[in-house]
Amino acid sequence: DCVATAIEAFGDQGSTTSSFASLLNHLAGKTAATFALAGKAPNEDPVLAKSFFHLCRAYMVFCPEAALGLGPGGDLRREDGGDGGELLGCLVGLAVACAESVVERDSLRACLGFLSALFNLADRTSATNPPSSALTGGRGVAFERAVLPVAAQQGARLVSGLLAALLGGAPTVLRDSIVECLATVETHSSCPFL
């Protein structure tokens, strides 16, 4: 929660993007490793899943370039030479695993908040972003270069997981949120799975 607070306070300062990207990359790797080593689905450790997806949502809202691995002008190459899409793929993969293994309300709610914020990046316009931002204009460079390729790769599994949650084990109180998330994915994705 401390990192999410720092993102909210300082995420819109361009000078912090690289540092916040490195931090999220580290935290995502550790979170994925924790679930993999324990052989658990994200919802089996609801406190970790809830905190992690709350953090991811804060990144999408306050410092999306860092979470999407974008450099100046929307370039997907990171300063260390790596591909920025790898991080987003990891984040979406964890969200898909969470959606597929619904057992706990708060972690699923946080996961849905992250996914909605991610796909709502398409609505960001130049009115809400500085001219130098990779999110400027229409669907945004960030959405086109970072989100759509990950959605094409993992979208069918994401939609399947959300539908399974909706029809199966999701808490009743979250059904409207699941439908809203599915609608957001459908509205902002040009992928063939929808």
Salt bridges, closest charged atoms under 4 A:
ASP80 OD2 - ARG78 NH2 3.05
GLU100 OE2 - ARG157 NE 2.77
ASP106 OD1 - ARG105 NE 3.24
ASP106 OD1 - ARG109 NH1 3.65
ASP123 OD2 - HIS188 NE2 3.38
GLU144 OE2 - ARG139 NH1 3.65
